[in-house]
Amino acid sequence: MTLFTKEGCAKCEYVRKSVDLKKLGIKVDVLSPDNPDSLAHLAWHELVSLAETQLPILVLDDSSSITGAIRIKNYLTAVRNQRSAVG
């Protein structure tokens, strides 16, 4: 999974602080003009227009996406809880 964020985004920061992304194996791509690889990755998922109005964006392993800090946090919390119950 990949979380697309940008610097100075309060919602992005909320997600980053709410869930241990590294422990869940979430790659964080910070979008900026200085990071063309992240922009290319975003474009590959056809999410450029969405990112212009909504960040953060979580891209799941099946290439579907979730927007909205609360929805993303809730999804990742459920994933974490599911993994804890299994392991």
N, CA, C and O atoms as a Maestro MAE file, in Angstrom:
{
 s_m_m2io_version
 :::
 2.0.0
}

f_m_ct {
 s_m_title
 :::
 protein
 m_atom[348] {
  # First column is atom index #
  i_m_mmod_type
  r_m_x_coord
  r_m_y_coord
  r_m_z_coord
  i_m_residue_number
  s_m_chain_name
  s_m_pdb_residue_name
  s_m_pdb_atom_name
  i_m_atomic_number
  :::
  1 25 0.847 -1.183 0.000 1 A "MET " " N  " 7
  2 3 0.000 0.000 0.000 1 A "MET " " CA " 6
  3 2 0.888 1.240 0.000 1 A "MET " " C  " 6
  4 15 2.005 1.232 0.518 1 A "MET " " O  " 8
  5 25 0.360 2.299 -0.593 2 A "THR " " N  " 7
  6 3 1.085 3.569 -0.656 2 A "THR " " CA " 6
  7 2 0.175 4.682 -0.166 2 A "THR " " C  " 6
  8 15 -0.993 4.763 -0.548 2 A "THR " " O  " 8
  9 25 0.723 5.535 0.681 3 A "LEU " " N  " 7
  10 3 0.015 6.716 1.148 3 A "LEU " " CA " 6
  11 2 0.629 7.929 0.477 3 A "LEU " " C  " 6
  12 15 1.806 8.229 0.679 3 A "LEU " " O  " 8
  13 25 -0.173 8.632 -0.326 4 A "PHE " " N  " 7
  14 3 0.277 9.859 -0.967 4 A "PHE " " CA " 6
  15 2 -0.066 11.033 -0.056 4 A "PHE " " C  " 6
  16 15 -1.212 11.196 0.363 4 A "PHE " " O  " 8
  17 25 0.943 11.847 0.244 5 A "THR " " N  " 7
  18 3 0.775 12.998 1.125 5 A "THR " " CA " 6
  19 2 1.517 14.196 0.528 5 A "THR " " C  " 6
  20 15 2.143 14.090 -0.526 5 A "THR " " O  " 8
  21 25 1.436 15.319 1.212 6 A "LYS " " N  " 7
  22 3 2.266 16.471 0.856 6 A "LYS " " CA " 6
  23 2 2.640 17.201 2.137 6 A "LYS " " C  " 6
  24 15 1.960 17.091 3.157 6 A "LYS " " O  " 8
  25 25 3.725 17.939 2.063 7 A "GLU " " N  " 7
  26 3 4.173 18.717 3.212 7 A "GLU " " CA " 6
  27 2 3.151 19.805 3.529 7 A "GLU " " C  " 6
  28 15 2.548 20.388 2.628 7 A "GLU " " O  " 8
  29 25 2.966 20.066 4.809 8 A "GLY " " N  " 7
  30 3 2.054 21.124 5.228 8 A "GLY " " CA " 6
  31 2 0.590 20.741 5.196 8 A "GLY " " C  " 6
  32 15 -0.270 21.600 5.393 8 A "GLY " " O  " 8
  33 25 0.283 19.491 4.955 9 A "CYS " " N  " 7
  34 3 -1.095 19.003 4.902 9 A "CYS " " CA " 6
  35 2 -1.470 18.466 6.283 9 A "CYS " " C  " 6
  36 15 -0.933 17.447 6.719 9 A "CYS " " O  " 8
  37 25 -2.373 19.136 6.963 10 A "ALA " " N  " 7
  38 3 -2.766 18.732 8.316 10 A "ALA " " CA " 6
  39 2 -3.414 17.353 8.330 10 A "ALA " " C  " 6
  40 15 -3.175 16.567 9.248 10 A "ALA " " O  " 8
  41 25 -4.222 17.053 7.335 11 A "LYS " " N  " 7
  42 3 -4.879 15.741 7.272 11 A "LYS " " CA " 6
  43 2 -3.859 14.632 7.035 11 A "LYS " " C  " 6
  44 15 -3.971 13.545 7.601 11 A "LYS " " O  " 8
  45 25 -2.878 14.912 6.207 12 A "CYS " " N  " 7
  46 3 -1.816 13.941 5.942 12 A "CYS " " CA " 6
  47 2 -1.028 13.674 7.224 12 A "CYS " " C  " 6
  48 15 -0.726 12.525 7.547 12 A "CYS " " O  " 8
  49 25 -0.706 14.719 7.934 13 A "GLU " " N  " 7
  50 3 0.040 14.592 9.187 13 A "GLU " " CA " 6
  51 2 -0.764 13.817 10.225 13 A "GLU " " C  " 6
  52 15 -0.205 13.021 10.979 13 A "GLU " " O  " 8
  53 25 -2.060 14.045 10.266 14 A "TYR " " N  " 7
  54 3 -2.940 13.316 11.188 14 A "TYR " " CA " 6
  55 2 -2.835 11.807 10.955 14 A "TYR " " C  " 6
  56 15 -2.702 11.036 11.905 14 A "TYR " " O  " 8
  57 25 -2.895 11.394 9.691 15 A "VAL " " N  " 7
  58 3 -2.808 9.968 9.381 15 A "VAL " " CA " 6
  59 2 -1.435 9.431 9.771 15 A "VAL " " C  " 6
  60 15 -1.327 8.366 10.378 15 A "VAL " " O  " 8
  61 25 -0.388 10.176 9.419 16 A "ARG " " N  " 7
  62 3 0.971 9.724 9.724 16 A "ARG " " CA " 6
  63 2 1.196 9.554 11.225 16 A "ARG " " C  " 6
  64 15 1.934 8.663 11.645 16 A "ARG " " O  " 8
  65 25 0.568 10.398 12.028 17 A "LYS " " N  " 7
  66 3 0.749 10.330 13.482 17 A "LYS " " CA " 6
  67 2 -0.210 9.344 14.148 17 A "LYS " " C  " 6
  68 15 0.052 8.895 15.264 17 A "LYS " " O  " 8
  69 25 -1.300 9.004 13.492 18 A "SER " " N  " 7
  70 3 -2.331 8.149 14.086 18 A "SER " " CA " 6
  71 2 -2.039 6.660 13.967 18 A "SER " " C  " 6
  72 15 -2.506 5.865 14.782 18 A "SER " " O  " 8
  73 25 -1.273 6.286 12.958 19 A "VAL " " N  " 7
  74 3 -1.053 4.874 12.666 19 A "VAL " " CA " 6
  75 2 0.439 4.657 12.405 19 A "VAL " " C  " 6
  76 15 1.095 5.500 11.792 19 A "VAL " " O  " 8
  77 25 0.968 3.531 12.869 20 A "ASP " " N  " 7
  78 3 2.365 3.191 12.614 20 A "ASP " " CA " 6
  79 2 2.478 2.652 11.188 20 A "ASP " " C  " 6
  80 15 2.373 1.449 10.948 20 A "ASP " " O  " 8
  81 25 2.695 3.574 10.256 21 A "LEU " " N  " 7
  82 3 2.715 3.210 8.837 21 A "LEU " " CA " 6
  83 2 3.849 2.243 8.514 21 A "LEU " " C  " 6
  84 15 3.669 1.312 7.729 21 A "LEU " " O  " 8
  85 25 4.993 2.459 9.106 22 A "LYS " " N  " 7
  86 3 6.142 1.599 8.844 22 A "LYS " " CA " 6
  87 2 5.855 0.167 9.280 22 A "LYS " " C  " 6
  88 15 6.182 -0.782 8.567 22 A "LYS " " O  " 8
  89 25 5.249 0.012 10.439 23 A "LYS " " N  " 7
  90 3 4.924 -1.322 10.956 23 A "LYS " " CA " 6
  91 2 3.940 -2.047 10.037 23 A "LYS " " C  " 6
  92 15 3.998 -3.269 9.894 23 A "LYS " " O  " 8
  93 25 3.037 -1.284 9.416 24 A "LEU " " N  " 7
  94 3 2.060 -1.877 8.495 24 A "LEU " " CA " 6
  95 2 2.627 -2.070 7.088 24 A "LEU " " C  " 6
  96 15 1.960 -2.636 6.223 24 A "LEU " " O  " 8
  97 25 3.841 -1.608 6.860 25 A "GLY " " N  " 7
  98 3 4.457 -1.748 5.547 25 A "GLY " " CA " 6
  99 2 3.919 -0.784 4.510 25 A "GLY " " C  " 6
  100 15 3.939 -1.069 3.313 25 A "GLY " " O  " 8
  101 25 3.434 0.367 4.977 26 A "ILE " " N  " 7
  102 3 2.882 1.374 4.072 26 A "ILE " " CA " 6
  103 2 4.011 2.260 3.556 26 A "ILE " " C  " 6
  104 15 4.775 2.819 4.343 26 A "ILE " " O  " 8
  105 25 4.114 2.386 2.246 27 A "LYS " " N  " 7
  106 3 5.079 3.296 1.646 27 A "LYS " " CA " 6
  107 2 4.449 4.687 1.629 27 A "LYS " " C  " 6
  108 15 3.295 4.844 1.230 27 A "LYS " " O  " 8
  109 25 5.199 5.685 2.057 28 A "VAL " " N  " 7
  110 3 4.703 7.058 2.037 28 A "VAL " " CA " 6
  111 2 5.392 7.789 0.894 28 A "VAL " " C  " 6
  112 15 6.619 7.891 0.857 28 A "VAL " " O  " 8
  113 25 4.593 8.295 -0.033 29 A "ASP " " N  " 7
  114 3 5.095 9.116 -1.140 29 A "ASP " " CA " 6
  115 2 4.679 10.557 -0.882 29 A "ASP " " C  " 6
  116 15 3.491 10.878 -0.858 29 A "ASP " " O  " 8
  117 25 5.669 11.418 -0.688 30 A "VAL " " N  " 7
  118 3 5.401 12.834 -0.444 30 A "VAL " " CA " 6
  119 2 5.434 13.548 -1.791 30 A "VAL " " C  " 6
  120 15 6.464 13.578 -2.465 30 A "VAL " " O  " 8
  121 25 4.312 14.112 -2.167 31 A "LEU " " N  " 7
  122 3 4.185 14.782 -3.455 31 A "LEU " " CA " 6
  123 2 4.782 16.180 -3.383 31 A "LEU " " C  " 6
  124 15 4.442 16.972 -2.504 31 A "LEU " " O  " 8
  125 25 5.670 16.468 -4.313 32 A "SER " " N  " 7
  126 3 6.250 17.807 -4.422 32 A "SER " " CA " 6
  127 2 6.935 17.917 -5.778 32 A "SER " " C  " 6
  128 15 7.246 16.903 -6.404 32 A "SER " " O  " 8
  129 25 7.172 19.146 -6.232 33 A "PRO " " N  " 7
  130 3 7.877 19.317 -7.510 33 A "PRO " " CA " 6
  131 2 9.286 18.723 -7.480 33 A "PRO " " C  " 6
  132 15 9.850 18.403 -8.526 33 A "PRO " " O  " 8
  133 25 9.850 18.577 -6.284 34 A "ASP " " N  " 7
  134 3 11.198 18.025 -6.139 34 A "ASP " " CA " 6
  135 2 11.213 16.504 -6.109 34 A "ASP " " C  " 6
  136 15 12.279 15.899 -5.995 34 A "ASP " " O  " 8
  137 25 10.042 15.878 -6.209 35 A "ASN " " N  " 7
  138 3 9.952 14.430 -6.113 35 A "ASN " " CA " 6
  139 2 9.202 13.875 -7.332 35 A "ASN " " C  " 6
  140 15 8.052 13.451 -7.214 35 A "ASN " " O  " 8
  141 25 9.855 13.879 -8.503 36 A "PRO " " N  " 7
  142 3 9.166 13.433 -9.717 36 A "PRO " " CA " 6
  143 2 8.748 11.964 -9.676 36 A "PRO " " C  " 6
  144 15 7.772 11.588 -10.325 36 A "PRO " " O  " 8
  145 25 9.462 11.133 -8.932 37 A "ASP " " N  " 7
  146 3 9.085 9.721 -8.855 37 A "ASP " " CA " 6
  147 2 7.715 9.551 -8.199 37 A "ASP " " C  " 6
  148 15 6.907 8.733 -8.639 37 A "ASP " " O  " 8
  149 25 7.457 10.330 -7.144 38 A "SER " " N  " 7
  150 3 6.147 10.253 -6.486 38 A "SER " " CA " 6
  151 2 5.041 10.752 -7.414 38 A "SER " " C  " 6
  152 15 3.954 10.176 -7.462 38 A "SER " " O  " 8
  153 25 5.324 11.810 -8.138 39 A "LEU " " N  " 7
  154 3 4.330 12.336 -9.078 39 A "LEU " " CA " 6
  155 2 4.053 11.323 -10.189 39 A "LEU " " C  " 6
  156 15 2.908 11.159 -10.611 39 A "LEU " " O  " 8
  157 25 5.090 10.649 -10.658 40 A "ALA " " N  " 7
  158 3 4.905 9.631 -11.690 40 A "ALA " " CA " 6
  159 2 4.096 8.453 -11.140 40 A "ALA " " C  " 6
  160 15 3.239 7.907 -11.834 40 A "ALA " " O  " 8
  161 25 4.368 8.069 -9.907 41 A "HIS " " N  " 7
  162 3 3.628 6.980 -9.276 41 A "HIS " " CA " 6
  163 2 2.150 7.355 -9.146 41 A "HIS " " C  " 6
  164 15 1.272 6.534 -9.411 41 A "HIS " " O  " 8
  165 25 1.883 8.582 -8.742 42 A "LEU " " N  " 7
  166 3 0.517 9.082 -8.636 42 A "LEU " " CA " 6
  167 2 -0.173 9.042 -10.001 42 A "LEU " " C  " 6
  168 15 -1.324 8.618 -10.110 42 A "LEU " " O  " 8
  169 25 0.530 9.482 -11.028 43 A "ALA " " N  " 7
  170 3 -0.024 9.490 -12.385 43 A "ALA " " CA " 6
  171 2 -0.285 8.069 -12.873 43 A "ALA " " C  " 6
  172 15 -1.279 7.825 -13.557 43 A "ALA " " O  " 8
  173 25 0.585 7.137 -12.532 44 A "TRP " " N  " 7
  174 3 0.404 5.743 -12.928 44 A "TRP " " CA " 6
  175 2 -0.910 5.189 -12.385 44 A "TRP " " C  " 6
  176 15 -1.579 4.390 -13.041 44 A "TRP " " O  " 8
  177 25 -1.269 5.623 -11.177 45 A "HIS " " N  " 7
  178 3 -2.539 5.199 -10.576 45 A "HIS " " CA " 6
  179 2 -3.719 6.046 -11.055 45 A "HIS " " C  " 6
  180 15 -4.848 5.841 -10.608 45 A "HIS " " O  " 8
  181 25 -3.469 6.991 -11.956 46 A "GLU " " N  " 7
  182 3 -4.489 7.887 -12.503 46 A "GLU " " CA " 6
  183 2 -5.203 8.679 -11.411 46 A "GLU " " C  " 6
  184 15 -6.427 8.807 -11.416 46 A "GLU " " O  " 8
  185 25 -4.405 9.212 -10.463 47 A "LEU " " N  " 7
  186 3 -4.965 9.936 -9.320 47 A "LEU " " CA " 6
  187 2 -4.531 11.397 -9.257 47 A "LEU " " C  " 6
  188 15 -4.731 12.053 -8.235 47 A "LEU " " O  " 8
  189 25 -3.943 11.916 -10.331 48 A "VAL " " N  " 7
  190 3 -3.449 13.292 -10.304 48 A "VAL " " CA " 6
  191 2 -4.583 14.282 -10.056 48 A "VAL " " C  " 6
  192 15 -4.460 15.154 -9.196 48 A "VAL " " O  " 8
  193 25 -5.673 14.162 -10.788 49 A "SER " " N  " 7
  194 3 -6.776 15.126 -10.611 49 A "SER " " CA " 6
  195 2 -7.386 15.001 -9.215 49 A "SER " " C  " 6
  196 15 -7.775 16.008 -8.622 49 A "SER " " O  " 8
  197 25 -7.474 13.801 -8.692 50 A "LEU " " N  " 7
  198 3 -8.001 13.613 -7.343 50 A "LEU " " CA " 6
  199 2 -7.078 14.256 -6.313 50 A "LEU " " C  " 6
  200 15 -7.546 14.885 -5.364 50 A "LEU " " O  " 8
  201 25 -5.772 14.098 -6.499 51 A "ALA " " N  " 7
  202 3 -4.801 14.659 -5.557 51 A "ALA " " CA " 6
  203 2 -4.818 16.184 -5.547 51 A "ALA " " C  " 6
  204 15 -4.400 16.803 -4.568 51 A "ALA " " O  " 8
  205 25 -5.295 16.787 -6.623 52 A "GLU " " N  " 7
  206 3 -5.387 18.250 -6.662 52 A "GLU " " CA " 6
  207 2 -6.426 18.771 -5.678 52 A "GLU " " C  " 6
  208 15 -6.367 19.932 -5.272 52 A "GLU " " O  " 8
  209 25 -7.380 17.922 -5.292 53 A "THR " " N  " 7
  210 3 -8.436 18.367 -4.380 53 A "THR " " CA " 6
  211 2 -8.494 17.591 -3.074 53 A "THR " " C  " 6
  212 15 -9.047 18.077 -2.088 53 A "THR " " O  " 8
  213 25 -7.923 16.380 -3.058 54 A "GLN " " N  " 7
  214 3 -8.052 15.539 -1.864 54 A "GLN " " CA " 6
  215 2 -6.743 14.833 -1.543 54 A "GLN " " C  " 6
  216 15 -6.252 14.025 -2.332 54 A "GLN " " O  " 8
  217 25 -6.202 15.131 -0.422 55 A "LEU " " N  " 7
  218 3 -5.068 14.394 0.131 55 A "LEU " " CA " 6
  219 2 -5.336 14.221 1.607 55 A "LEU " " C  " 6
  220 15 -5.963 15.090 2.212 55 A "LEU " " O  " 8
  221 25 -4.900 13.170 2.194 56 A "PRO " " N  " 7
  222 3 -4.099 12.079 1.669 56 A "PRO " " CA " 6
  223 2 -4.928 11.087 0.857 56 A "PRO " " C  " 6
  224 15 -6.157 11.058 0.919 56 A "PRO " " O  " 8
  225 25 -4.198 10.277 0.094 57 A "ILE " " N  " 7
  226 3 -4.806 9.196 -0.674 57 A "ILE " " CA " 6
  227 2 -4.045 7.921 -0.332 57 A "ILE " " C  " 6
  228 15 -2.816 7.883 -0.401 57 A "ILE " " O  " 8
  229 25 -4.776 6.889 0.034 58 A "LEU " " N  " 7
  230 3 -4.169 5.585 0.289 58 A "LEU " " CA " 6
  231 2 -4.504 4.675 -0.885 58 A "LEU " " C  " 6
  232 15 -5.675 4.437 -1.180 58 A "LEU " " O  " 8
  233 25 -3.469 4.166 -1.555 59 A "VAL " " N  " 7
  234 3 -3.666 3.208 -2.642 59 A "VAL " " CA " 6
  235 2 -3.436 1.817 -2.068 59 A "VAL " " C  " 6
  236 15 -2.378 1.521 -1.510 59 A "VAL " " O  " 8
  237 25 -4.445 0.974 -2.216 60 A "LEU " " N  " 7
  238 3 -4.394 -0.384 -1.681 60 A "LEU " " CA " 6
  239 2 -3.667 -1.312 -2.645 60 A "LEU " " C  " 6
  240 15 -3.377 -0.937 -3.781 60 A "LEU " " O  " 8
  241 25 -3.378 -2.514 -2.188 61 A "ASP " " N  " 7
  242 3 -2.644 -3.479 -2.997 61 A "ASP " " CA " 6
  243 2 -3.372 -3.854 -4.282 61 A "ASP " " C  " 6
  244 15 -2.736 -4.261 -5.254 61 A "ASP " " O  " 8
  245 25 -4.695 -3.724 -4.300 62 A "ASP " " N  " 7
  246 3 -5.453 -4.033 -5.516 62 A "ASP " " CA " 6
  247 2 -5.609 -2.812 -6.425 62 A "ASP " " C  " 6
  248 15 -6.378 -2.843 -7.385 62 A "ASP " " O  " 8
  249 25 -4.879 -1.738 -6.119 63 A "SER " " N  " 7
  250 3 -4.866 -0.471 -6.865 63 A "SER " " CA " 6
  251 2 -6.110 0.379 -6.675 63 A "SER " " C  " 6
  252 15 -6.234 1.426 -7.310 63 A "SER " " O  " 8
  253 25 -7.035 -0.041 -5.817 64 A "SER " " N  " 7
  254 3 -8.150 0.839 -5.469 64 A "SER " " CA " 6
  255 2 -7.605 1.876 -4.488 64 A "SER " " C  " 6
  256 15 -6.495 1.728 -3.977 64 A "SER " " O  " 8
  257 25 -8.381 2.915 -4.228 65 A "SER " " N  " 7
  258 3 -7.874 3.972 -3.351 65 A "SER " " CA " 6
  259 2 -8.931 4.419 -2.354 65 A "SER " " C  " 6
  260 15 -10.134 4.266 -2.566 65 A "SER " " O  " 8
  261 25 -8.429 4.977 -1.257 66 A "ILE " " N  " 7
  262 3 -9.274 5.538 -0.205 66 A "ILE " " CA " 6
  263 2 -8.796 6.961 0.022 66 A "ILE " " C  " 6
  264 15 -7.594 7.212 0.103 66 A "ILE " " O  " 8
  265 25 -9.740 7.897 0.126 67 A "THR " " N  " 7
  266 3 -9.396 9.280 0.445 67 A "THR " " CA " 6
  267 2 -10.028 9.650 1.778 67 A "THR " " C  " 6
  268 15 -10.930 8.973 2.271 67 A "THR " " O  " 8
  269 25 -9.541 10.724 2.338 68 A "GLY " " N  " 7
  270 3 -10.082 11.217 3.598 68 A "GLY " " CA " 6
  271 2 -9.300 10.672 4.779 68 A "GLY " " C  " 6
  272 15 -9.164 9.459 4.940 68 A "GLY " " O  " 8
  273 25 -8.792 11.565 5.594 69 A "ALA " " N  " 7
  274 3 -7.939 11.182 6.714 69 A "ALA " " CA " 6
  275 2 -8.631 10.210 7.669 69 A "ALA " " C  " 6
  276 15 -8.020 9.231 8.098 69 A "ALA " " O  " 8
  277 25 -9.876 10.463 8.002 70 A "ILE " " N  " 7
  278 3 -10.588 9.600 8.951 70 A "ILE " " CA " 6
  279 2 -10.815 8.214 8.348 70 A "ILE " " C  " 6
  280 15 -10.593 7.202 9.013 70 A "ILE " " O  " 8
  281 25 -11.257 8.166 7.090 71 A "ARG " " N  " 7
  282 3 -11.480 6.871 6.437 71 A "ARG " " CA " 6
  283 2 -10.185 6.075 6.336 71 A "ARG " " C  " 6
  284 15 -10.171 4.867 6.572 71 A "ARG " " O  " 8
  285 25 -9.096 6.756 5.984 72 A "ILE " " N  " 7
  286 3 -7.799 6.079 5.876 72 A "ILE " " CA " 6
  287 2 -7.353 5.570 7.243 72 A "ILE " " C  " 6
  288 15 -6.925 4.422 7.367 72 A "ILE " " O  " 8
  289 25 -7.449 6.408 8.263 73 A "LYS " " N  " 7
  290 3 -7.050 6.001 9.611 73 A "LYS " " CA " 6
  291 2 -7.872 4.802 10.068 73 A "LYS " " C  " 6
  292 15 -7.323 3.843 10.609 73 A "LYS " " O  " 8
  293 25 -9.181 4.852 9.855 74 A "ASN " " N  " 7
  294 3 -10.050 3.748 10.268 74 A "ASN " " CA " 6
  295 2 -9.706 2.460 9.515 74 A "ASN " " C  " 6
  296 15 -9.688 1.382 10.107 74 A "ASN " " O  " 8
  297 25 -9.437 2.568 8.230 75 A "TYR " " N  " 7
  298 3 -9.074 1.399 7.436 75 A "TYR " " CA " 6
  299 2 -7.773 0.788 7.951 75 A "TYR " " C  " 6
  300 15 -7.686 -0.422 8.157 75 A "TYR " " O  " 8
  301 25 -6.762 1.632 8.156 76 A "LEU " " N  " 7
  302 3 -5.468 1.129 8.608 76 A "LEU " " CA " 6
  303 2 -5.534 0.582 10.032 76 A "LEU " " C  " 6
  304 15 -4.825 -0.370 10.361 76 A "LEU " " O  " 8
  305 25 -6.364 1.164 10.865 77 A "THR " " N  " 7
  306 3 -6.557 0.633 12.217 77 A "THR " " CA " 6
  307 2 -7.180 -0.750 12.145 77 A "THR " " C  " 6
  308 15 -6.786 -1.648 12.889 77 A "THR " " O  " 8
  309 25 -8.149 -0.931 11.257 78 A "ALA " " N  " 7
  310 3 -8.782 -2.241 11.083 78 A "ALA " " CA " 6
  311 2 -7.773 -3.259 10.562 78 A "ALA " " C  " 6
  312 15 -7.769 -4.406 11.009 78 A "ALA " " O  " 8
  313 25 -6.919 -2.855 9.626 79 A "VAL " " N  " 7
  314 3 -5.879 -3.750 9.108 79 A "VAL " " CA " 6
  315 2 -4.936 -4.148 10.236 79 A "VAL " " C  " 6
  316 15 -4.592 -5.320 10.383 79 A "VAL " " O  " 8
  317 25 -4.524 -3.171 11.028 80 A "ARG " " N  " 7
  318 3 -3.620 -3.450 12.148 80 A "ARG " " CA " 6
  319 2 -4.262 -4.425 13.131 80 A "ARG " " C  " 6
  320 15 -3.617 -5.374 13.578 80 A "ARG " " O  " 8
  321 25 -5.536 -4.191 13.469 81 A "ASN " " N  " 7
  322 3 -6.240 -5.057 14.397 81 A "ASN " " CA " 6
  323 2 -6.412 -6.465 13.848 81 A "ASN " " C  " 6
  324 15 -6.303 -7.446 14.583 81 A "ASN " " O  " 8
  325 25 -6.680 -6.557 12.551 82 A "GLN " " N  " 7
  326 3 -6.836 -7.863 11.902 82 A "GLN " " CA " 6
  327 2 -5.521 -8.631 11.937 82 A "GLN " " C  " 6
  328 15 -5.505 -9.833 12.203 82 A "GLN " " O  " 8
  329 25 -4.423 -7.939 11.668 83 A "ARG " " N  " 7
  330 3 -3.112 -8.592 11.688 83 A "ARG " " CA " 6
  331 2 -2.747 -9.015 13.101 83 A "ARG " " C  " 6
  332 15 -2.129 -10.063 13.291 83 A "ARG " " O  " 8
  333 25 -3.119 -8.213 14.096 84 A "SER " " N  " 7
  334 3 -2.825 -8.548 15.487 84 A "SER " " CA " 6
  335 2 -3.608 -9.776 15.916 84 A "SER " " C  " 6
  336 15 -3.093 -10.612 16.659 84 A "SER " " O  " 8
  337 25 -4.850 -9.894 15.456 85 A "ALA " " N  " 7
  338 3 -5.697 -11.024 15.824 85 A "ALA " " CA " 6
  339 2 -5.189 -12.319 15.198 85 A "ALA " " C  " 6
  340 15 -5.296 -13.388 15.799 85 A "ALA " " O  " 8
  341 25 -4.640 -12.221 14.005 86 A "VAL " " N  " 7
  342 3 -4.124 -13.393 13.304 86 A "VAL " " CA " 6
  343 2 -2.791 -13.823 13.893 86 A "VAL " " C  " 6
  344 15 -2.541 -15.010 14.102 86 A "VAL " " O  " 8
  345 25 -1.928 -12.826 14.160 87 A "GLY " " N  " 7
  346 3 -0.569 -13.123 14.617 87 A "GLY " " CA " 6
  347 2 -0.517 -13.288 16.070 87 A "GLY " " C  " 6
  348 15 0.552 -13.542 16.625 87 A "GLY " " O  " 8
  :::
 }
 m_bond[347] {
  # First column is bond index #
  i_m_from
  i_m_to
  i_m_order
  :::
  1 1 2 1
  2 2 3 1
  3 3 4 2
  4 3 5 1
  5 5 6 1
  6 6 7 1
  7 7 8 2
  8 7 9 1
  9 9 10 1
  10 10 11 1
  11 11 12 2
  12 11 13 1
  13 13 14 1
  14 14 15 1
  15 15 16 2
  16 15 17 1
  17 17 18 1
  18 18 19 1
  19 19 20 2
  20 19 21 1
  21 21 22 1
  22 22 23 1
  23 23 24 2
  24 23 25 1
  25 25 26 1
  26 26 27 1
  27 27 28 2
  28 27 29 1
  29 29 30 1
  30 30 31 1
  31 31 32 2
  32 31 33 1
  33 33 34 1
  34 34 35 1
  35 35 36 2
  36 35 37 1
  37 37 38 1
  38 38 39 1
  39 39 40 2
  40 39 41 1
  41 41 42 1
  42 42 43 1
  43 43 44 2
  44 43 45 1
  45 45 46 1
  46 46 47 1
  47 47 48 2
  48 47 49 1
  49 49 50 1
  50 50 51 1
  51 51 52 2
  52 51 53 1
  53 53 54 1
  54 54 55 1
  55 55 56 2
  56 55 57 1
  57 57 58 1
  58 58 59 1
  59 59 60 2
  60 59 61 1
  61 61 62 1
  62 62 63 1
  63 63 64 2
  64 63 65 1
  65 65 66 1
  66 66 67 1
  67 67 68 2
  68 67 69 1
  69 69 70 1
  70 70 71 1
  71 71 72 2
  72 71 73 1
  73 73 74 1
  74 74 75 1
  75 75 76 2
  76 75 77 1
  77 77 78 1
  78 78 79 1
  79 79 80 2
  80 79 81 1
  81 81 82 1
  82 82 83 1
  83 83 84 2
  84 83 85 1
  85 85 86 1
  86 86 87 1
  87 87 88 2
  88 87 89 1
  89 89 90 1
  90 90 91 1
  91 91 92 2
  92 91 93 1
  93 93 94 1
  94 94 95 1
  95 95 96 2
  96 95 97 1
  97 97 98 1
  98 98 99 1
  99 99 100 2
  100 99 101 1
  101 101 102 1
  102 102 103 1
  103 103 104 2
  104 103 105 1
  105 105 106 1
  106 106 107 1
  107 107 108 2
  108 107 109 1
  109 109 110 1
  110 110 111 1
  111 111 112 2
  112 111 113 1
  113 113 114 1
  114 114 115 1
  115 115 116 2
  116 115 117 1
  117 117 118 1
  118 118 119 1
  119 119 120 2
  120 119 121 1
  121 121 122 1
  122 122 123 1
  123 123 124 2
  124 123 125 1
  125 125 126 1
  126 126 127 1
  127 127 128 2
  128 127 129 1
  129 129 130 1
  130 130 131 1
  131 131 132 2
  132 131 133 1
  133 133 134 1
  134 134 135 1
  135 135 136 2
  136 135 137 1
  137 137 138 1
  138 138 139 1
  139 139 140 2
  140 139 141 1
  141 141 142 1
  142 142 143 1
  143 143 144 2
  144 143 145 1
  145 145 146 1
  146 146 147 1
  147 147 148 2
  148 147 149 1
  149 149 150 1
  150 150 151 1
  151 151 152 2
  152 151 153 1
  153 153 154 1
  154 154 155 1
  155 155 156 2
  156 155 157 1
  157 157 158 1
  158 158 159 1
  159 159 160 2
  160 159 161 1
  161 161 162 1
  162 162 163 1
  163 163 164 2
  164 163 165 1
  165 165 166 1
  166 166 167 1
  167 167 168 2
  168 167 169 1
  169 169 170 1
  170 170 171 1
  171 171 172 2
  172 171 173 1
  173 173 174 1
  174 174 175 1
  175 175 176 2
  176 175 177 1
  177 177 178 1
  178 178 179 1
  179 179 180 2
  180 179 181 1
  181 181 182 1
  182 182 183 1
  183 183 184 2
  184 183 185 1
  185 185 186 1
  186 186 187 1
  187 187 188 2
  188 187 189 1
  189 189 190 1
  190 190 191 1
  191 191 192 2
  192 191 193 1
  193 193 194 1
  194 194 195 1
  195 195 196 2
  196 195 197 1
  197 197 198 1
  198 198 199 1
  199 199 200 2
  200 199 201 1
  201 201 202 1
  202 202 203 1
  203 203 204 2
  204 203 205 1
  205 205 206 1
  206 206 207 1
  207 207 208 2
  208 207 209 1
  209 209 210 1
  210 210 211 1
  211 211 212 2
  212 211 213 1
  213 213 214 1
  214 214 215 1
  215 215 216 2
  216 215 217 1
  217 217 218 1
  218 218 219 1
  219 219 220 2
  220 219 221 1
  221 221 222 1
  222 222 223 1
  223 223 224 2
  224 223 225 1
  225 225 226 1
  226 226 227 1
  227 227 228 2
  228 227 229 1
  229 229 230 1
  230 230 231 1
  231 231 232 2
  232 231 233 1
  233 233 234 1
  234 234 235 1
  235 235 236 2
  236 235 237 1
  237 237 238 1
  238 238 239 1
  239 239 240 2
  240 239 241 1
  241 241 242 1
  242 242 243 1
  243 243 244 2
  244 243 245 1
  245 245 246 1
  246 246 247 1
  247 247 248 2
  248 247 249 1
  249 249 250 1
  250 250 251 1
  251 251 252 2
  252 251 253 1
  253 253 254 1
  254 254 255 1
  255 255 256 2
  256 255 257 1
  257 257 258 1
  258 258 259 1
  259 259 260 2
  260 259 261 1
  261 261 262 1
  262 262 263 1
  263 263 264 2
  264 263 265 1
  265 265 266 1
  266 266 267 1
  267 267 268 2
  268 267 269 1
  269 269 270 1
  270 270 271 1
  271 271 272 2
  272 271 273 1
  273 273 274 1
  274 274 275 1
  275 275 276 2
  276 275 277 1
  277 277 278 1
  278 278 279 1
  279 279 280 2
  280 279 281 1
  281 281 282 1
  282 282 283 1
  283 283 284 2
  284 283 285 1
  285 285 286 1
  286 286 287 1
  287 287 288 2
  288 287 289 1
  289 289 290 1
  290 290 291 1
  291 291 292 2
  292 291 293 1
  293 293 294 1
  294 294 295 1
  295 295 296 2
  296 295 297 1
  297 297 298 1
  298 298 299 1
  299 299 300 2
  300 299 301 1
  301 301 302 1
  302 302 303 1
  303 303 304 2
  304 303 305 1
  305 305 306 1
  306 306 307 1
  307 307 308 2
  308 307 309 1
  309 309 310 1
  310 310 311 1
  311 311 312 2
  312 311 313 1
  313 313 314 1
  314 314 315 1
  315 315 316 2
  316 315 317 1
  317 317 318 1
  318 318 319 1
  319 319 320 2
  320 319 321 1
  321 321 322 1
  322 322 323 1
  323 323 324 2
  324 323 325 1
  325 325 326 1
  326 326 327 1
  327 327 328 2
  328 327 329 1
  329 329 330 1
  330 330 331 1
  331 331 332 2
  332 331 333 1
  333 333 334 1
  334 334 335 1
  335 335 336 2
  336 335 337 1
  337 337 338 1
  338 338 339 1
  339 339 340 2
  340 339 341 1
  341 341 342 1
  342 342 343 1
  343 343 344 2
  344 343 345 1
  345 345 346 1
  346 346 347 1
  347 347 348 2
  :::
 }
}
